[in-house]
């Protein structure tokens, strides 16, 4: 058993760290306050090829895997981006590049992957709906065959990045949930041309005012007869659940990588303050009441990192990784939240000041316990599949 990262992943970590080091917390706070995408950082990631690590070499990418994407995301989060880093590696590198590389036809790979590598094509992902929520089986968005295309109608919610996406990776029902046997059949994954659909008036979206992660908008999306050519289906019609798991598991693994990096970043902020703040003649970090909780969180972050790397390694080998992805997401999200909460406490009253980044980190860390899947559903999965307990939902 070898716990050393491969040389490719080490090189990725150092390359992304070098970019992150150029941008301080004031930069990330400005992006958040202005509700704008970190364009400068994104452009550097694109120019260096750090966003297209999992795209095969024949299409211009690095030909690496999910492990390298996870290491890159972790490095960016730890280097200062915090929660903002997750969307920078989920939206296009994972939802677009990784999915098309694994499930796209040769024609689709040639059409999309070089544009993703060059930065000309960006993507986002849409599955969640207002009524179905976390119950993906019950989504109601319908795609009906219409000659050489599909016509799609329905609503999606909490769709991040649609405002800048060229293509939307959309999950729709081609067989209604009530008629599907088994219930996981009847799904189809489609590549929707956002610009064309907006121009046709068949796709509109409305940003949702939200508490944090304001470097990317999250929107309600309305689809009213969106036309999608049949050659834009990813995988097989009615059998999209196989594609879907290869979107959801990487999403959870990358969310875990973000949590690990975010946890490290927030611990650094807390420890720097605990070393410097000395109201009673010695640093507050010398007090066990301050130091021990931080030490415990460091242990949690390290454990989450190991499971994150294991889950990514399994996915790259084509092996089952559902439980590992869930456990990684659960533990990393909790570690990041505990770190943010403890950093808030360590800063005392100054945590409430927007002059420090702690308030922003506190806001951004909390949502990771709810997305991309609520921790209650993760625990239900572990209880059923790892402990053999009866299904609870």
ROLUM-946163 format. One line per field, with one value per residue (C-alpha): residue number from 1; x, y negated, z negated. Coordinates in nm, 4 decimals, always signed. Layout:
REM ROLUM-946163
num NUM, ...
east X, ...
north Y, ...
up Z, ...
REM end
This chain:
REM ROLUM-946163
num 1, 2, 3, 4, 5, 6, 7, 8, 9, 10, 11, 12, 13, 14, 15, 16, 17, 18, 19, 20, 21, 22, 23, 24, 25, 26, 27, 28, 29, 30, 31, 32, 33, 34, 35, 36, 37, 38, 39, 40, 41, 42, 43, 44, 45, 46, 47, 48, 49, 50, 51, 52, 53, 54, 55, 56, 57, 58, 59, 60, 61, 62, 63, 64, 65, 66, 67, 68, 69, 70, 71, 72, 73, 74, 75, 76, 77, 78, 79, 80, 81, 82, 83, 84, 85, 86, 87, 88, 89, 90, 91, 92, 93, 94, 95, 96, 97, 98, 99, 100, 101, 102, 103, 104, 105, 106, 107, 108, 109, 110, 111, 112, 113, 114, 115, 116, 117, 118, 119, 120, 121, 122, 123, 124, 125, 126, 127, 128, 129, 130, 131, 132, 133, 134, 135, 136, 137, 138, 139, 140, 141, 142, 143, 144, 145, 146, 147, 148, 149, 150, 151, 152, 153, 154, 155, 156, 157, 158, 159, 160, 161, 162, 163, 164, 165, 166, 167, 168, 169, 170, 171, 172, 173, 174, 175, 176, 177, 178, 179, 180, 181, 182, 183, 184, 185, 186, 187, 188, 189, 190, 191, 192, 193, 194, 195, 196, 197, 198, 199, 200, 201, 202, 203, 204, 205, 206, 207, 208, 209, 210, 211, 212, 213, 214, 215, 216, 217, 218, 219, 220, 221, 222, 223, 224, 225, 226, 227, 228, 229, 230, 231, 232, 233, 234, 235, 236, 237, 238, 239, 240, 241, 242, 243, 244, 245, 246, 247, 248, 249, 250, 251, 252, 253, 254, 255, 256, 257, 258, 259, 260, 261, 262, 263, 264, 265, 266, 267, 268, 269, 270, 271, 272, 273, 274, 275, 276, 277, 278, 279, 280, 281, 282, 283, 284, 285, 286, 287, 288, 289, 290, 291, 292, 293, 294, 295, 296, 297, 298, 299, 300, 301, 302, 303, 304, 305, 306, 307, 308, 309, 310, 311, 312, 313, 314, 315, 316, 317, 318, 319, 320, 321, 322, 323, 324, 325, 326, 327, 328, 329, 330, 331, 332, 333, 334, 335, 336, 337, 338, 339, 340, 341, 342, 343, 344, 345, 346, 347, 348, 349, 350, 351, 352, 353, 354, 355, 356, 357, 358, 359, 360, 361, 362, 363, 364, 365, 366, 367, 368, 369, 370, 371, 372, 373, 374, 375, 376, 377, 378, 379, 380, 381, 382, 383, 384, 385, 386, 387, 388, 389, 390, 391, 392, 393
east +0.0000, +0.1483, +0.0165, +0.2427, +0.0607, +0.1656, +0.4083, +0.1321, -0.0791, +0.2177, +0.2930, -0.0724, -0.0742, +0.2366, +0.1142, -0.2244, -0.0700, +0.1519, -0.1534, -0.3478, -0.0553, -0.0984, -0.4425, -0.4982, -0.8112, -0.8974, -0.9295, -1.1682, -1.3684, -1.4062, -1.5242, -1.7806, -1.8989, -1.9244, -2.0920, -1.8520, -1.6720, -1.2952, -1.2112, -0.8431, -0.7887, -1.0018, -0.8041, -0.4779, -0.6170, -0.7255, -0.3990, -0.2008, -0.4275, -0.5074, -0.8821, -0.8607, -0.6538, -0.9015, -0.9484, -0.7654, -0.4470, -0.5811, -0.8278, -0.5693, -0.6002, -0.3534, -0.4926, -0.5024, -0.7953, -1.0330, -0.7561, -0.5617, -0.8783, -0.9423, -0.5849, -0.6103, -0.9375, -0.8006, -0.4915, -0.6969, -0.9290, -0.6421, -0.4478, -0.7131, -1.0229, -1.2040, -1.5588, -1.5309, -1.2897, -1.5502, -1.7513, -1.4362, -1.3637, -1.7182, -1.8925, -1.6724, -1.3849, -1.6128, -1.9680, -1.8401, -1.4902, -1.5007, -1.8526, -1.8036, -1.4629, -1.6165, -1.9638, -1.9519, -1.9428, -1.6314, -1.8149, -1.9178, -1.5639, -1.4248, -1.6978, -1.6719, -1.3478, -1.1030, -1.3281, -1.3301, -0.9508, -0.9148, -1.1675, -1.4098, -1.6749, -1.8051, -2.0725, -2.3021, -2.5277, -2.9019, -3.0843, -3.2498, -3.6146, -3.8406, -4.0738, -3.8451, -3.5588, -3.3046, -3.5278, -3.3858, -3.6064, -3.9099, -3.7876, -4.0598, -3.8716, -3.9733, -3.7801, -4.0062, -3.8767, -3.9639, -3.8136, -3.4368, -3.4479, -3.5947, -3.8260, -3.7655, -3.9998, -3.9790, -3.8099, -3.4784, -3.3604, -3.0248, -2.8495, -2.5112, -2.3254, -2.5986, -2.5455, -2.1971, -2.2433, -2.2390, -2.3892, -2.6091, -2.5708, -2.9388, -3.1026, -3.4575, -3.7213, -3.7910, -4.0189, -4.2339, -4.1421, -4.4807, -4.4273, -4.0581, -3.9683, -3.7304, -3.7629, -3.4053, -3.4840, -3.6288, -3.3610, -3.1745, -2.8809, -2.8745, -2.6353, -2.8411, -2.7064, -2.7830, -2.7203, -2.9412, -3.2211, -3.2133, -3.2199, -3.5165, -3.6984, -3.7353, -3.4926, -3.4968, -3.3364, -3.3670, -3.0826, -3.1761, -3.0586, -2.8430, -2.6385, -2.2929, -2.0738, -2.1544, -1.8749, -2.1225, -2.4964, -2.7447, -3.0667, -3.4135, -3.4145, -3.7325, -3.7417, -4.0357, -3.9974, -3.6180, -3.5096, -3.2065, -3.0699, -3.0718, -2.6946, -2.6572, -2.7608, -2.4853, -2.4939, -2.8108, -3.1680, -3.3679, -3.0502, -2.9065, -2.8796, -2.5467, -2.4208, -2.5772, -2.3790, -2.0622, -2.1637, -2.2855, -1.9980, -1.7281, -1.9334, -1.9270, -1.5581, -1.4726, -1.6984, -1.4973, -1.1690, -1.3033, -1.3935, -1.0447, -0.8762, -1.1262, -1.0726, -0.6967, -0.7418, -0.9734, -0.7472, -0.4567, -0.6589, -0.7629, -0.4119, -0.2471, -0.4837, -0.4363, -0.0580, -0.0731, -0.3568, -0.2237, -0.4654, -0.3389, +0.0320, +0.0566, -0.0960, -0.4480, -0.3313, -0.1332, -0.4620, -0.5822, -0.9408, -0.8327, -0.5662, -0.7303, -1.0450, -0.8252, -0.6030, -0.9043, -1.0300, -0.6874, -0.7173, -1.0618, -0.9297, -0.6494, -0.8918, -1.1245, -0.8317, -0.7470, -1.1026, -1.1248, -0.8115, -0.9305, -1.2677, -1.1036, -0.8552, -1.1388, -1.3339, -1.0296, -0.9928, -1.3574, -1.4360, -1.7446, -1.6916, -2.0393, -1.9853, -1.6363, -1.7603, -2.0392, -1.8119, -1.5549, -1.8200, -1.9733, -1.6475, -1.4886, -1.7977, -1.8223, -1.4503, -1.4733, -1.7780, -1.6188, -1.3073, -1.5106, -1.7133, -1.3999, -1.2232, -1.5231, -1.4953, -1.1170, -1.1552, -1.4043, -1.5975, -1.3695, -1.5151, -1.8223, -1.6185, -1.6093, -1.2498, -1.1624, -1.2443, -1.3892, -1.7507, -1.7393, -1.5776, -1.8390, -2.1185, -1.9598, -1.8645, -2.2158, -2.3752, -2.1382, -2.3344, -2.6402, -2.4962, -2.4464, -2.6339, -2.7705, -2.5760, -2.8947, -2.9181, -2.5498, -2.6041, -2.9098, -2.6973, -2.4237, -2.6791, -2.8398, -2.5425, -2.2622, -2.4496, -2.7266, -3.0038, -3.3524, -3.4019, -3.5278, -3.6702
north +0.0000, -0.3331, -0.6598, -0.8822, -1.0928, -1.0188, -1.2680, -1.4023, -1.4986, -1.6533, -1.8677, -1.9748, -2.0701, -2.2856, -2.4492, -2.5467, -2.6595, -2.8986, -3.0590, -3.0765, -3.2473, -3.5525, -3.6330, -3.7357, -3.7283, -4.0849, -3.9651, -3.6834, -3.9136, -4.1644, -3.8949, -3.7830, -4.1351, -4.2257, -3.8922, -3.8280, -3.5245, -3.5194, -3.5797, -3.6491, -3.3185, -3.1279, -3.2678, -3.1554, -2.8065, -2.7861, -2.9208, -2.6715, -2.3797, -2.3261, -2.3124, -2.0432, -1.7868, -1.5040, -1.5717, -1.3099, -1.4257, -1.3701, -1.6539, -1.8884, -1.8015, -1.6548, -1.3015, -1.2632, -1.1812, -1.2712, -1.2384, -1.5203, -1.7333, -1.6746, -1.7689, -2.0855, -2.1878, -2.1187, -2.3292, -2.6217, -2.6134, -2.5885, -2.8570, -3.1187, -3.0543, -2.8561, -2.7678, -2.9599, -2.6975, -2.4213, -2.5739, -2.6536, -2.2821, -2.1479, -2.3514, -2.3002, -2.0672, -1.8014, -1.8474, -1.9186, -1.7823, -1.4721, -1.3687, -1.4151, -1.2444, -0.9337, -0.9206, -1.1307, -0.9843, -1.0421, -1.3176, -1.4827, -1.4631, -1.6292, -1.8943, -1.9905, -1.8897, -2.1105, -2.4101, -2.3228, -2.3019, -2.6401, -2.8043, -2.8803, -2.6423, -2.6462, -2.4216, -2.3779, -2.1007, -2.0845, -1.8085, -1.9592, -2.0636, -2.2697, -1.9820, -1.6782, -1.8375, -1.5708, -1.2916, -1.2737, -0.9755, -1.2058, -1.4821, -1.5956, -1.7778, -1.5958, -1.5434, -1.4241, -1.2932, -1.5226, -1.3950, -1.4343, -1.6258, -1.6305, -1.9002, -1.9727, -2.1426, -2.1812, -2.3719, -2.3400, -2.5117, -2.5996, -2.5775, -2.7414, -2.9051, -2.9024, -3.2744, -3.2089, -2.8574, -2.7788, -2.4342, -2.2937, -1.9259, -1.8556, -1.5528, -1.4953, -1.2253, -1.0544, -0.8136, -0.9660, -0.8506, -0.6842, -0.4658, -0.3848, -0.0235, -0.0036, -0.3506, -0.4371, -0.3905, -0.6574, -0.9209, -1.0912, -1.3329, -1.6095, -1.8852, -2.2035, -2.5001, -2.7776, -3.0722, -2.9270, -2.8385, -3.1878, -3.3428, -3.1195, -3.2316, -2.8735, -2.9009, -3.1699, -3.1894, -3.3983, -3.4277, -3.3360, -3.5819, -3.3737, -3.3877, -3.2948, -3.1538, -3.4711, -3.4324, -3.2364, -3.2888, -3.0090, -3.0306, -2.9044, -2.7754, -2.7564, -2.5319, -2.5821, -2.3706, -2.3794, -2.1933, -1.9645, -1.7695, -1.3923, -1.3807, -1.5843, -1.2920, -1.1814, -0.8042, -0.6161, -0.7429, -0.6203, -0.4809, -0.8090, -0.6923, -0.5281, -0.8658, -1.0383, -0.8357, -0.9322, -1.2938, -1.2663, -1.0605, -1.2912, -1.5880, -1.4487, -1.3658, -1.7148, -1.8683, -1.6677, -1.7966, -2.1487, -2.0792, -1.9485, -2.2522, -2.4900, -2.3285, -2.3775, -2.7409, -2.8238, -2.6451, -2.8571, -3.1763, -3.0669, -2.9592, -3.2737, -3.4794, -3.2515, -3.2938, -3.6721, -3.7685, -3.8097, -4.0160, -3.8612, -3.8693, -3.5443, -3.4171, -3.2829, -2.9748, -2.8715, -2.7976, -2.4409, -2.5605, -2.7307, -2.4866, -2.1490, -2.2069, -2.3267, -2.0203, -1.7890, -1.9540, -1.9107, -1.5374, -1.5360, -1.7163, -1.4633, -1.1708, -1.3349, -1.3850, -1.0148, -0.9120, -1.1778, -1.0483, -0.6892, -0.7691, -0.9548, -0.6699, -0.4165, -0.6268, -0.6611, -0.2807, -0.2315, -0.0631, -0.1219, -0.4270, -0.5341, -0.4714, -0.6197, -0.9309, -0.9739, -0.9235, -1.1649, -1.4299, -1.3820, -1.4020, -1.6821, -1.9042, -1.8562, -1.9243, -2.2483, -2.3602, -2.2749, -2.4657, -2.7723, -2.7610, -2.7279, -3.0047, -3.2265, -3.1451, -3.1948, -3.5443, -3.6434, -3.9577, -4.0415, -3.7464, -3.9619, -4.2296, -4.2191, -4.3421, -3.9779, -3.6922, -3.4745, -3.5876, -3.5026, -3.1658, -3.0923, -3.1592, -2.9590, -2.6579, -2.5921, -2.5119, -2.2191, -2.0152, -2.0510, -2.0334, -1.8588, -1.6105, -1.6615, -1.4803, -1.3060, -1.1305, -1.0387, -0.8868, -0.6992, -0.5540, -0.4460, -0.2926, -0.0909, +0.0091, +0.0343, +0.1396, +0.3454, +0.1512, +0.1203, -0.1471, -0.4644, -0.6534
up +0.0000, +0.1119, -0.0331, +0.1769, +0.4340, +0.7934, +0.9432, +1.1665, +0.8649, +0.6818, +0.9874, +1.0041, +0.6373, +0.6732, +0.9945, +0.8524, +0.5241, +0.7201, +0.8790, +0.5527, +0.3777, +0.6010, +0.4602, +0.0995, -0.1131, -0.0135, +0.3457, +0.2529, +0.0270, +0.3115, +0.5515, +0.2956, +0.2157, +0.5841, +0.6644, +0.9472, +1.0849, +0.9994, +1.3649, +1.3055, +1.1279, +1.3765, +1.6694, +1.5102, +1.4506, +1.8153, +1.9519, +1.7476, +1.8333, +1.4661, +1.5396, +1.8113, +1.6242, +1.6867, +2.0584, +2.2707, +2.4396, +2.7910, +2.7281, +2.5792, +2.2102, +1.9633, +1.9778, +1.6020, +1.3752, +1.0988, +0.8387, +1.0027, +1.0267, +0.6559, +0.5649, +0.7779, +0.6130, +0.2666, +0.3409, +0.4700, +0.1683, -0.0785, +0.1072, +0.0322, +0.2442, -0.0248, +0.0745, +0.4020, +0.5337, +0.5532, +0.8372, +1.0333, +1.0578, +1.0662, +1.3353, +1.6406, +1.5438, +1.3888, +1.5201, +1.8708, +1.9241, +1.7065, +1.8108, +2.1845, +2.1723, +2.0137, +2.1709, +2.4865, +2.8358, +3.0428, +3.2291, +2.9010, +2.7650, +3.0772, +3.0684, +2.7016, +2.5340, +2.7322, +2.6566, +2.2871, +2.2912, +2.4628, +2.2314, +2.5160, +2.3782, +2.0221, +1.8757, +1.5778, +1.4489, +1.3867, +1.2003, +0.8878, +0.9146, +0.6854, +0.5942, +0.6143, +0.4211, +0.3297, +0.4639, +0.8152, +0.9019, +0.8946, +1.1251, +1.3632, +1.6406, +1.9590, +2.2812, +2.5635, +2.8943, +3.1826, +3.5069, +3.4937, +3.1636, +2.8145, +2.6823, +2.3145, +2.0674, +1.6911, +1.4109, +1.2318, +0.9148, +0.7582, +1.0938, +1.0430, +1.3280, +1.5932, +1.6489, +1.7920, +1.9314, +2.3020, +2.2459, +1.9736, +1.8807, +1.8202, +1.6592, +1.7825, +1.7831, +2.1165, +1.9300, +1.6511, +1.3015, +1.2516, +1.5599, +1.5247, +1.4389, +1.2686, +1.1203, +1.2165, +1.5864, +1.8111, +1.7485, +2.0323, +2.0052, +2.2657, +2.3674, +2.3990, +2.5965, +2.3468, +2.5772, +2.8510, +2.6095, +2.4565, +2.8041, +2.8963, +2.5826, +2.4586, +2.1655, +1.9001, +1.5579, +1.2432, +0.9879, +0.6303, +0.3590, +0.1262, -0.1908, -0.0630, +0.2171, +0.4058, +0.6612, +0.8723, +0.9119, +0.8460, +1.0415, +1.1091, +1.4679, +1.6769, +1.9847, +2.2171, +2.5291, +2.5480, +2.8603, +2.8212, +3.1222, +3.0683, +3.1199, +2.7981, +2.5769, +2.3389, +2.3070, +2.4023, +2.4157, +2.1131, +1.9519, +1.8259, +1.4661, +1.5496, +1.6703, +1.3724, +1.1188, +1.3037, +1.2442, +0.8845, +0.7436, +0.8848, +0.7634, +0.4085, +0.4283, +0.5499, +0.2854, +0.0321, +0.1779, +0.1430, -0.2194, -0.2944, -0.1403, -0.2973, -0.6364, -0.6066, -0.5042, -0.7931, -1.0426, -0.9206, -0.9656, -1.3165, -1.4194, -1.2850, -1.4991, -1.8017, -1.7778, -1.7474, -1.9812, -2.3364, -2.5519, -2.8779, -2.8066, -2.6146, -2.2878, -2.3269, -2.1360, -2.4430, -2.6171, -2.5816, -2.5439, -2.2216, -2.1007, -2.1558, -1.9470, -1.6600, -1.6959, -1.6858, -1.3670, -1.2087, -1.2744, -1.1124, -0.8035, -0.7620, -0.7838, -0.5316, -0.2940, -0.2990, -0.2119, +0.0586, +0.2284, +0.1962, +0.3532, +0.6438, +0.6932, +0.7097, +0.9605, +1.1848, +1.1824, +1.2782, +0.9469, +0.7277, +0.5100, +0.3950, +0.0249, +0.0290, +0.2118, -0.0412, -0.3418, -0.1994, -0.1398, -0.4854, -0.6795, -0.4760, -0.4914, -0.8657, -0.9149, -0.7145, -0.9113, -1.2457, -1.1400, -1.0417, -1.3611, -1.5740, -1.3805, -1.4531, -1.8233, -1.8238, -1.6798, -1.9491, -1.8725, -1.5778, -1.3865, -1.3342, -1.1596, -0.7819, -0.8050, -0.8698, -0.6280, -0.9046, -0.8596, -0.4875, -0.5564, -0.8220, -0.5706, -0.2913, -0.5024, -0.6310, -0.2967, -0.2357, -0.4910, -0.2646, +0.0875, +0.3203, +0.1025, -0.2496, -0.5189, -0.6339, -0.2967, -0.3150, -0.6584, -0.5317, -0.2488, -0.4906, -0.7279, -0.4496, -0.2354, -0.4907, -0.8049, -0.6452, -0.8171, -0.6615, -0.3972, -0.5618, -0.2638
REM end
